[in-house]
Amino acid sequence: MSSQTEQAVVKTSFLHNFDFTKAGHPKVCFFSLLFKVVSLFCYFMWKFTDSQFPLILAIISAACDFWFNKNISGRILVGLRWKSEIQEDGEEKWIFECKSDESKNNPVDTNIFWGGQIVFTAIWIVFAIANIFGPDFFKVALILKY
């Protein structure tokens, strides 16, 4: 097999792992990524404007993303579950559960869920480092463009 054919097979199989049409729960996959994208978009809008409203939307979207991934997509796509139990002494105890047989999960659902978690976390870490170690990085880039 030639190297171009091998590269095409690898590229096709990689994209196949994120194909929404093969997902077991495409709507849940879509919304799992939507909140992340909206939060990131609002953050960019805040960086390029003087208004604080996009920052508020970014925070609300990030909170919705956290809630949706913890309570809905985590349970449906990969079988994760959090629950709270009140002990006899009145103390609250949080319990984490996951499916015992993860091989029953749809591989596309799993890849979209964990891929979204990893990629968007990495993006936010890069933004945090850029804001910590430099001046307002995005506004400087905008000024230099003009």
C-alpha positions as CSV (number, residue, x, y, z in Angstrom):
1,M,0.0,0.0,0.0
2,S,1.4,3.4,-0.9
3,S,1.9,6.1,1.7
4,Q,-0.8,8.3,0.2
5,T,-3.3,5.4,0.5
6,E,-2.2,4.7,4.1
7,Q,-2.6,8.4,4.9
8,A,-6.1,8.5,3.3
9,V,-7.1,5.4,5.3
10,V,-5.9,6.9,8.6
11,K,-7.6,10.3,7.8
12,T,-10.8,8.5,6.9
13,S,-10.8,6.3,10.0
14,F,-10.1,9.3,12.2
15,L,-13.0,11.4,10.8
16,H,-15.2,8.3,11.0
17,N,-14.7,8.3,14.8
18,F,-16.4,11.7,14.9
19,D,-19.2,11.2,12.3
20,F,-22.5,12.5,13.8
21,T,-24.5,10.3,11.4
22,K,-23.0,7.2,13.1
23,A,-23.6,8.5,16.6
24,G,-26.1,6.7,18.8
25,H,-27.4,10.0,20.2
26,P,-26.6,12.7,17.6
27,K,-28.7,15.4,19.3
28,V,-26.9,14.9,22.6
29,C,-23.6,14.9,20.9
30,F,-24.5,18.1,19.1
31,F,-25.6,19.9,22.3
32,S,-22.6,18.6,24.2
33,L,-20.3,20.5,21.7
34,L,-22.7,23.4,21.2
35,F,-22.3,24.8,24.7
36,K,-18.5,24.6,24.4
37,V,-18.4,26.4,21.1
38,V,-20.9,29.1,22.2
39,S,-18.8,29.7,25.4
40,L,-15.6,30.0,23.3
41,F,-17.3,32.3,20.8
42,C,-18.7,34.6,23.5
43,Y,-15.2,34.8,25.1
44,F,-13.7,35.9,21.7
45,M,-16.5,38.5,21.3
46,W,-15.7,39.8,24.8
47,K,-12.0,40.0,23.9
48,F,-12.7,42.0,20.7
49,T,-15.3,44.4,22.2
50,D,-15.5,46.8,25.1
51,S,-18.8,45.4,26.3
52,Q,-19.1,43.0,29.3
53,F,-22.2,41.3,28.0
54,P,-20.3,38.6,25.9
55,L,-18.4,37.7,29.1
56,I,-21.6,37.2,31.0
57,L,-22.9,35.0,28.1
58,A,-19.6,33.0,28.1
59,I,-20.0,32.4,31.8
60,I,-23.6,31.3,31.5
61,S,-22.8,29.1,28.6
62,A,-19.9,27.5,30.5
63,A,-22.2,26.8,33.4
64,C,-24.8,25.2,31.0
65,D,-22.0,23.2,29.5
66,F,-20.9,21.9,32.9
67,W,-24.4,21.0,33.9
68,F,-25.3,19.4,30.5
69,N,-22.1,17.3,30.4
70,K,-22.3,16.3,34.0
71,N,-26.0,15.4,34.1
72,I,-27.1,14.5,30.6
73,S,-24.4,13.8,28.0
74,G,-22.1,12.1,30.5
75,R,-24.9,9.7,31.4
76,I,-26.3,9.1,27.9
77,L,-23.1,9.0,25.9
78,V,-20.6,7.3,28.2
79,G,-22.5,6.0,31.2
80,L,-21.2,8.3,33.9
81,R,-23.4,9.2,36.8
82,W,-23.1,11.4,39.9
83,K,-25.5,11.1,42.8
84,S,-25.8,12.4,46.3
85,E,-26.8,10.4,49.3
86,I,-27.5,11.8,52.8
87,Q,-25.8,9.7,55.5
88,E,-27.4,8.8,58.8
89,D,-25.3,11.4,60.5
90,G,-26.8,14.1,58.1
91,E,-23.6,14.5,56.1
92,E,-23.9,14.5,52.3
93,K,-21.9,12.0,50.3
94,W,-21.3,12.2,46.6
95,I,-21.1,8.9,44.7
96,F,-19.6,8.5,41.2
97,E,-20.8,5.6,39.1
98,C,-20.0,4.4,35.6
99,K,-21.1,1.6,33.3
100,S,-19.4,-1.7,34.2
101,D,-19.2,-2.7,30.5
102,E,-18.0,0.3,28.5
103,S,-17.7,-1.7,25.3
104,K,-21.5,-1.3,24.9
105,N,-21.0,2.4,24.4
106,N,-21.3,3.7,20.9
107,P,-17.7,4.5,19.9
108,V,-18.7,7.7,18.1
109,D,-20.6,9.0,21.1
110,T,-17.6,8.2,23.3
111,N,-15.1,9.9,21.0
112,I,-17.2,13.0,20.7
113,F,-17.8,13.3,24.4
114,W,-14.2,12.7,25.5
115,G,-12.7,14.5,22.5
116,G,-14.8,17.6,23.3
117,Q,-13.7,17.5,26.9
118,I,-10.0,17.2,26.1
119,V,-9.8,19.6,23.2
120,F,-11.9,22.4,24.7
121,T,-10.1,22.1,28.1
122,A,-6.7,22.4,26.2
123,I,-8.0,25.5,24.4
124,W,-9.1,27.2,27.7
125,I,-5.7,26.3,29.2
126,V,-3.9,28.0,26.3
127,F,-6.1,31.1,26.7
128,A,-5.4,31.2,30.5
129,I,-1.7,31.0,29.9
130,A,-1.9,33.7,27.2
131,N,-3.7,36.0,29.7
132,I,-1.4,35.3,32.6
133,F,1.9,35.7,30.8
134,G,1.2,38.4,28.3
135,P,-0.7,41.6,27.9
136,D,-4.2,41.4,26.6
137,F,-3.1,39.0,23.8
138,F,-6.1,39.2,21.5
139,K,-6.6,43.0,21.7
140,V,-2.9,43.4,21.0
141,A,-3.2,41.2,17.9
142,L,-6.2,43.2,16.7
143,I,-4.3,46.5,17.1
144,L,-1.3,45.1,15.2
145,K,-3.5,44.0,12.4
146,Y,-4.5,47.7,11.7
